[in-house]
Amino acid sequence: MRLNYLGPMAMGIDHPALDGVDCAGYSPSCFAVEVSTEAGIHGAVIEGDVLLVDEARGLGHDDYVVVEMDDSLLLYKTFRIGPRFRLLPPNGGTGLMATARMVRGVVVHHARIAVDEAL
């Protein structure tokens, strides 16, 4: 699932999904990405969600991670196999083995625009 880079958290991000989030409270190693429309509206992560990513945090089992491949940012979920990690697409599909150079960071916060109940 493709992601769009929004910028470093320390600079402050103006996005409706981040209303009430203290951007300045995050580490300088954190940045924000927005999930692209190709994600669709089904699943744990959907289009328009904003993910806050920490470049300094180490990988763990069952983490969402941002991976850079072919000049694109992509979202994967980690699955630990002994000392190594397999990256699996969040909505299913074929995975791949992770290398340290591929992983840009670990998702530390997941934000979604609140839907007005009156709609």
Disulfide bonds with the S-S distance in Angstrom:
none
